[in-house]
Amino acid sequence: MKKEQKEAWMRIVVLIVSGIVLGVWRYFVIVLGIINFFYAIFKAKRMKNLAEMSEIWNTQWYVFQRYMIFESNFRPFPFTKLQKNMSKFQR
């Protein structure tokens, strides 16, 4: 099997594993967003740490999408190091 063929088959495993991890993580991020929303309303400022945690998910989702549509061979978390945010994302 050629390298590209192996990578194409690997996408099935990545879809299942990363898909489940990111799917569960998404609900956690939704809760964080709601908490941050109400905190901003009542305290007139946002919780930067919660926003940054949500950005990590957003970055991982972007890496996952790029991998699944064959735009990149860079595997998403948990198969590679956790990318922290889009501004530091490496192509």
C-alpha positions in Angstrom: 0.0 0.0 0.0 1.2 3.5 -0.8 1.6 6.2 1.8 -1.4 8.2 0.6 -3.6 5.1 0.6 -2.6 4.3 4.2 -3.3 7.9 5.2 -6.7 7.7 3.5 -7.6 4.5 5.5 -6.3 6.2 8.7 -8.9 8.9 8.3 -11.6 6.4 9.2 -9.9 5.8 12.6 -9.3 9.5 13.1 -13.0 10.2 12.2 -14.2 7.8 14.9 -11.8 8.7 17.7 -11.3 12.4 17.1 -14.9 12.8 16.2 -16.1 11.4 19.5 -13.6 13.4 21.5 -14.4 16.7 19.7 -18.2 15.9 19.9 -18.1 15.5 23.7 -15.8 18.5 24.0 -18.2 20.6 21.9 -20.9 20.4 24.6 -18.4 21.4 27.3 -17.5 24.4 25.1 -21.2 25.3 24.8 -21.5 25.3 28.5 -18.4 27.5 28.9 -19.8 29.9 26.3 -23.1 30.2 28.2 -21.3 30.7 31.5 -19.1 33.4 29.9 -22.1 35.1 28.4 -23.9 35.5 31.7 -20.7 36.4 33.5 -20.1 39.2 30.9 -23.7 40.4 31.4 -23.5 40.6 35.2 -19.9 41.5 35.7 -19.4 43.7 32.6 -16.3 41.7 31.6 -15.5 38.3 30.1 -13.6 35.4 31.6 -10.6 35.3 29.4 -9.6 31.8 30.6 -12.9 30.4 29.5 -12.6 32.1 26.1 -9.1 30.7 25.6 -10.3 27.1 26.5 -13.0 27.5 23.9 -10.4 28.7 21.4 -8.5 25.5 21.9 -11.5 23.5 20.8 -12.1 25.7 17.9 -8.5 25.2 16.7 -8.8 21.4 17.1 -12.1 21.4 15.1 -10.3 23.4 12.3 -7.4 20.9 12.3 -9.9 18.0 12.2 -11.8 19.5 9.3 -8.7 20.1 7.3 -7.6 16.6 7.8 -10.9 15.0 7.0 -11.3 16.9 3.7 -7.7 15.9 2.6 -6.5 19.5 2.7 -3.8 18.4 5.2 -2.1 15.3 6.4 -1.6 16.8 9.9 -3.6 14.6 12.2 -5.8 16.2 14.9 -5.7 15.6 18.6 -5.4 12.9 20.2 -3.1 11.7 17.4 -0.8 14.7 17.6 0.2 17.4 20.0 -2.7 19.7 21.0 -2.6 22.9 19.0 -3.5 25.8 21.3 -4.9 28.5 19.1 -5.4 29.6 15.5 -2.9 32.4 15.6 -0.1 29.9 16.3 -1.5 27.2 13.9 1.2 25.8 11.6 0.3 24.6 8.1 
